[in-house]
Amino acid sequence: MNKEAAERAVRDLLIALDQDVESDGLRDTPRRVARMYIEQCTEEDAELDRTFETDKLNDLIMVRDIPVQSYCPHHLLPWYGRAHIAYIPHKRVLGLSKLARLAYSCTRGFPLQEAVTKSIADRLYGELECRGVMVVVEAVHTCMSLRGAKAIGASATTSAVRGVMRDVVAAREEVLSLILRTAGGRQ
């Protein structure tokens, strides 16, 4: 990535907006903003090839409340929230931290929330060849609260369901009930 070109672009934007780029508050802003977006656009590998072989585990595995964040591709403003990822393994099981790494890797660049949700489900279902997958992402979009509708506090929920989670209502309901459960088992 071209750090200098990114810094120039941010500086040019601030100048176009009639901002004093030499003021104390903005002097280092082009460097900071460029660094932030470069970090966001740097891919991270989720390493789904590192699994545990097993034929003994075929019950639901779930990690919920994985913090996720990215940037809206339409306004380049942040969106943030949490992902809940559940799957029923077939012959291979991931370490639990790999589910968080998968979520993080799918938020790189400037993806739509819907695309992140789909990407997590597709990668897990396709690469792990599990029996079923359900992914739910709940997020607040600052582009919705800071501009346009100014819907402060509104959140968006997306889901992607594959395999038995789609075909078997009881499996899907189990995941949804676990997502809704709060700390300490209270609803």
C-alpha positions as CSV (number, residue, x, y, z in Angstrom):
1,M,0.0,0.0,0.0
2,N,1.1,3.5,-0.7
3,K,1.3,5.3,2.7
4,E,2.5,8.6,1.2
5,A,-0.3,8.7,-1.4
6,A,-2.9,7.9,1.3
7,E,-1.5,10.7,3.5
8,R,-1.6,13.2,0.6
9,A,-5.2,12.2,-0.2
10,V,-6.3,12.8,3.4
11,R,-4.4,16.1,3.5
12,D,-6.0,17.2,0.1
13,L,-9.5,16.3,1.5
14,L,-9.0,18.4,4.6
15,I,-7.7,21.3,2.4
16,A,-10.8,20.9,0.1
17,L,-13.0,21.1,3.2
18,D,-11.2,24.5,4.0
19,Q,-9.5,23.1,7.1
20,D,-6.1,24.4,8.4
21,V,-3.9,21.3,8.0
22,E,-1.1,23.1,9.8
23,S,-3.1,23.7,13.0
24,D,-2.1,21.8,16.1
25,G,-5.2,19.5,16.0
26,L,-4.9,18.6,12.3
27,R,-1.1,18.7,11.7
28,D,-0.6,14.9,12.1
29,T,-4.1,13.9,11.1
30,P,-3.3,12.8,7.5
31,R,-0.6,10.4,8.9
32,R,-3.0,9.0,11.5
33,V,-5.9,8.6,9.2
34,A,-3.8,7.0,6.5
35,R,-2.3,4.6,9.0
36,M,-5.8,3.7,10.3
37,Y,-7.1,2.8,6.9
38,I,-4.0,0.9,5.9
39,E,-4.4,-1.2,9.0
40,Q,-8.0,-1.8,8.1
41,C,-7.2,-2.9,4.6
42,T,-4.4,-5.2,5.6
43,E,-5.6,-8.8,5.3
44,E,-5.4,-11.2,8.2
45,D,-5.5,-15.0,7.7
46,A,-7.9,-16.8,9.8
47,E,-5.9,-20.1,9.4
48,L,-9.0,-22.4,9.1
49,D,-6.6,-25.2,8.0
50,R,-5.5,-25.6,11.6
51,T,-8.1,-27.9,13.0
52,F,-8.5,-30.9,15.3
53,E,-9.5,-34.2,13.6
54,T,-12.4,-35.8,15.4
55,D,-15.3,-38.1,14.8
56,K,-16.5,-37.8,18.4
57,L,-17.7,-34.2,18.4
58,N,-20.9,-33.5,16.4
59,D,-22.8,-31.2,18.8
60,L,-23.2,-27.5,18.5
61,I,-20.1,-25.3,19.1
62,M,-20.7,-21.6,19.5
63,V,-18.8,-18.4,20.3
64,R,-20.9,-15.4,20.9
65,D,-20.3,-11.7,21.5
66,I,-17.2,-11.5,19.3
67,P,-16.4,-7.8,18.9
68,V,-16.3,-6.8,15.2
69,Q,-15.7,-3.5,13.6
70,S,-15.2,-2.3,10.1
71,Y,-16.0,0.7,7.8
72,C,-19.0,1.4,5.7
73,P,-18.0,1.3,2.0
74,H,-20.4,4.1,1.2
75,H,-19.2,6.7,3.7
76,L,-16.0,5.2,5.1
77,L,-17.5,5.6,8.6
78,P,-17.1,2.9,11.2
79,W,-19.6,0.3,12.1
80,Y,-19.2,-1.9,15.1
81,G,-20.9,-4.6,17.0
82,R,-20.7,-8.3,17.8
83,A,-20.8,-11.5,15.9
84,H,-22.2,-14.8,17.1
85,I,-20.9,-17.9,15.3
86,A,-22.2,-21.4,15.7
87,Y,-21.5,-24.6,13.9
88,I,-22.0,-28.3,14.0
89,P,-18.7,-30.1,13.1
90,H,-18.4,-33.1,10.8
91,K,-14.8,-34.4,11.1
92,R,-12.8,-31.4,12.0
93,V,-13.1,-28.9,14.8
94,L,-11.5,-25.4,15.1
95,G,-9.9,-24.0,18.2
96,L,-12.4,-21.5,19.6
97,S,-10.1,-18.5,19.0
98,K,-10.2,-19.3,15.3
99,L,-13.8,-18.3,15.2
100,A,-12.9,-14.8,16.4
101,R,-10.0,-14.7,14.0
102,L,-12.4,-15.7,11.2
103,A,-14.7,-12.8,12.1
104,Y,-11.8,-10.3,12.2
105,S,-10.4,-11.5,8.9
106,C,-13.8,-11.0,7.2
107,T,-14.1,-7.4,8.3
108,R,-10.9,-6.2,6.6
109,G,-11.3,-3.6,3.9
110,F,-14.6,-1.8,3.6
111,P,-17.2,-4.6,3.5
112,L,-21.0,-4.3,4.0
113,Q,-22.2,-5.9,7.3
114,E,-24.3,-8.3,5.1
115,A,-21.1,-9.4,3.2
116,V,-19.2,-10.0,6.5
117,T,-22.0,-12.2,7.8
118,K,-22.2,-14.2,4.5
119,S,-18.4,-14.5,4.3
120,I,-18.0,-15.9,7.8
121,A,-20.7,-18.5,7.1
122,D,-19.5,-19.4,3.7
123,R,-15.9,-19.9,4.8
124,L,-16.7,-21.9,7.8
125,Y,-19.2,-24.1,6.0
126,G,-17.1,-24.5,2.9
127,E,-13.6,-24.9,4.3
128,L,-14.5,-26.8,7.5
129,E,-17.1,-29.0,5.7
130,C,-19.3,-28.9,8.8
131,R,-22.9,-30.1,9.1
132,G,-24.3,-26.6,9.7
133,V,-23.5,-23.0,10.4
134,M,-25.3,-20.0,11.7
135,V,-23.8,-16.5,11.9
136,V,-25.6,-13.5,13.4
137,V,-24.0,-10.1,13.4
138,E,-25.5,-7.1,15.3
139,A,-23.9,-3.7,14.6
140,V,-24.3,0.0,15.0
141,H,-23.5,2.0,11.9
142,T,-22.2,5.5,12.5
143,C,-23.1,6.5,9.0
144,M,-26.7,6.0,10.1
145,S,-26.4,7.9,13.4
146,L,-24.0,10.7,12.3
147,R,-25.6,11.7,9.0
148,G,-28.8,11.1,7.0
149,A,-31.4,9.5,9.3
150,K,-29.5,10.4,12.5
151,A,-30.9,7.2,14.0
152,I,-28.7,7.3,17.1
153,G,-28.8,3.9,18.9
154,A,-30.3,2.0,16.0
155,S,-28.6,-1.3,15.1
156,A,-28.7,-3.7,12.2
157,T,-28.9,-7.5,12.5
158,T,-27.9,-9.8,9.7
159,S,-27.8,-13.6,9.6
160,A,-26.5,-16.4,7.4
161,V,-27.6,-20.0,7.8
162,R,-26.1,-23.0,6.1
163,G,-26.7,-26.8,6.2
164,V,-28.7,-28.4,9.0
165,M,-29.0,-25.0,10.7
166,R,-31.1,-24.0,7.8
167,D,-33.0,-27.3,7.3
168,V,-33.7,-28.3,11.0
169,V,-35.8,-25.7,12.8
170,A,-34.8,-27.1,16.3
171,A,-31.1,-26.5,15.5
172,R,-31.7,-23.0,14.4
173,E,-33.9,-22.3,17.5
174,E,-31.2,-23.7,19.8
175,V,-28.6,-21.2,18.4
176,L,-31.1,-18.3,18.6
177,S,-31.9,-19.1,22.2
178,L,-28.2,-19.2,23.1
179,I,-27.6,-15.9,21.4
180,L,-30.5,-14.3,23.4
181,R,-29.2,-15.7,26.7
182,T,-27.4,-13.0,28.8
183,A,-24.5,-13.4,31.3
184,G,-25.4,-15.7,34.2
185,G,-28.0,-17.6,32.1
186,R,-30.8,-14.9,32.6
187,Q,-32.8,-13.6,29.7
